[in-house]
Amino acid sequence: MLKQGEAAWRAGNLTAALLHYERAIYLAPGAAEAYLHAGNLQYGFGRYKQALALLETGLGLPCDETERAYGLRVRALTLLQLRRKREALGTAQEAVAIAPESEENHIVLSTVLRALGRFKPAEAALAQAQRLAPDSASVWEGYAQLHKAQRHFKQAQVFADRALRCAPETPELMLLKGRSHSG
């Protein structure tokens, strides 16, 4: 079921992917990976309470460090959506501690710090992500979001342009560039 869920996810059929992961949970309730991926999908669907329950169950099961860091990243973003910013910060910091070589962990940490209004540490987290993945559109998008949050719209647009150069067909980045002109 895990492989079918992954295949459906890669094909863009997120509803089918979620069904496969839910079936995997039913068949193998000790499979942390199924809970974590189902939690990520629920997060993507905007079902934050369901996502958090799945993520916490998955994180409570044995899993390797890569999966654990993945689950922690999604948990941090989910907590942020639930306005539990302090918990989100601790979770993002835990993900970085487990896998400091993952630029995604530093990007999530920066996102949480930005939400807390801690712009300097957020920028430091992005700088670390940039060192790890200098051509990542997500890093440059993070810089654009950070500057936008500080109302530095010209700089935000420069970073949005850089993100678009890394991933030119990404609709979210095109919207970010358009929104970077003003608040």
Buried (B, 14 or more C-beta within 10 A) or exposed (E): BBEBBBEBBEEEBBEBBBBBBBBBBEEEEEBBBBBBBBBBBBBEEEBBEBBBBBBBBBBEBEBEEEBBBBBBBBBBBBBBBBEBBEBBBBBBBBBBEBBEEBBBBBBBBBBBBBBBEBBEBBBBBBBBBBEBBEEBBBBBBBBBBBBBBBEBBEBBBBBBBBBBEBBEEBEEBBEBBEBBEEE
